[in-house]
Amino acid sequence: MKAVYCNYAGRLAAVCSRYVSVDDDVKDILHDVFVKAFTSISKFEYRGKGSLGAWLSRIAVNESLSFLKRNGRFDKWIDDGRMPDIAEDEAPDMNDVPTAVIYDMIRRLPEGYRTVFNLNVIENRSHAEIAGMLGITESTSASQLHRAKRMLASWIAEYRKKNNLD
């Protein structure tokens, strides 16, 4: 158990922090992830190298979503109409923008945007799957993703301008 914890704690904390932005909450969720994993180890099926990490990551995502649901975080989907002026489907130039900066930008997204963005972009979940997981409509999921991408594109453009990267 100690070896599993030492090998995966950092990676799983990073997974949890993609969904939850308060570090103390991430630590609580990480604790729950390992409790769940160790008590459910009989359900784990080895499918080759990386399967334990993938299984633990799925638990981390599910525990993070459960935390958000328990704390009423899905009650406040942001739709205030104040979107940055970015053209549709315009991909931002992320060259020379450090990964840590992009990661921080993702963590700053409003919870609804961040949750759907991570589930779609990082976890490769469809809007139908996301809708089922979060108890929202597919159109809400698509809207949240679109808004998240527009907000990130705006922040990346601001960062590039501020740091003379254009």
Secondary structure, 3 states (H helix, E strand, C coil): CHHHHHHHHHHHHHHHHHHCCCHHHHHHHHHHHHHHHHHCHHHCCCCCCCHHHHHHHHHHHHHHHHHHHHCCHHHCCCCCCCCCCCCCCCCCCCCCCCHHHHHHHHHHCCHHHHHHHHHHHHCCCCHHHHHHHHCCCHHHHHHHHHHHHHHHHHHHHHHHHHCCCC
